[in-house]
Amino acid sequence: MNLLCDSQTDAQRLIAKHVNGYPMWTGGEIQASRWDRFVEKFSRMYETDISPSARQWRKRRDQCCAHLVGASLPDGKVRWVLLVTAGGSGEARRREKFRDARTERLAWGDYVLIRATRPSALGGGTHWTWFLTPQAERREANYLVALAQSAGAGRQPHRLSAFTDTLLKRPLHSGVRQQVTKMLRRALKVWAKHAHGMPWPGPDPNELPHIGVYRKAVASAD
């Protein structure tokens, strides 16, 4: 599978979907103009574009299989991740230096992929989901609290709502949604303390949107 996804959200969902069976990973960024040649190279060397039946054939013969996932960035680059099965030999295992997502978190910009526990109300168990990195979470949370205080005291609700609108444009995977909910609840308390009775101008922390059903990305060389 070689996929250039329509959005960062789609790429992250696709990675989370496949990481159970393909936990070994490496990644990076390239210029968008190089993507087609990059795909051709990986297809030739690592057979990233083979069919499901061919993948089963390789696995039965103890050969590794690989997926290539990418998404365009605003700066004209493509961020990519190569996912490979844990077992089996092959060119990918010989040529690339991989990390194991089960022990070394897979990173994608401001996000990391973590195997998290699902609440018992939602069936329990574990699942893979994306979280903001600790650095990104701290940066956003601190700025939001400071903004809640200054915008509340200055009676400028539009300043806070503008930032929370931007915050909600992040991919709200369940892990990120948990973090944003926590940020908003804290900021709401600060706002109530400094806003002299003005209503909270941000979203309800308990009613944040969920990412919808996975949408199939556009195939590059599949």
Number of C-alpha atoms within 10 A of each C-alpha: 20 24 23 25 22 15 14 20 18 22 26 23 20 19 25 20 15 15 21 16 14 22 23 24 25 18 19 13 15 17 14 16 11 11 20 12 10 14 23 17 13 18 20 11 13 21 23 27 24 17 12 10 9 13 18 13 12 16 16 11 11 13 18 22 29 25 24 24 26 31 22 21 15 6 8 11 17 22 22 21 21 23 27 27 23 17 16 15 16 17 13 22 20 9 10 11 11 19 17 18 21 14 10 15 15 24 20 19 12 13 22 20 23 21 16 15 12 15 10 8 6 7 8 10 10 12 14 21 22 26 25 25 17 11 11 13 17 14 11 15 19 13 13 22 21 15 20 31 21 19 19 26 17 13 14 16 21 13 17 23 17 12 15 17 12 9 14 15 8 14 23 22 20 19 20 21 23 15 16 24 17 15 20 21 15 16 25 22 14 19 27 17 14 17 20 12 10 14 12 18 18 19 15 12 18 12 8 14 13 11 14 8 8 12 13 13 18 12 13 17 15 13
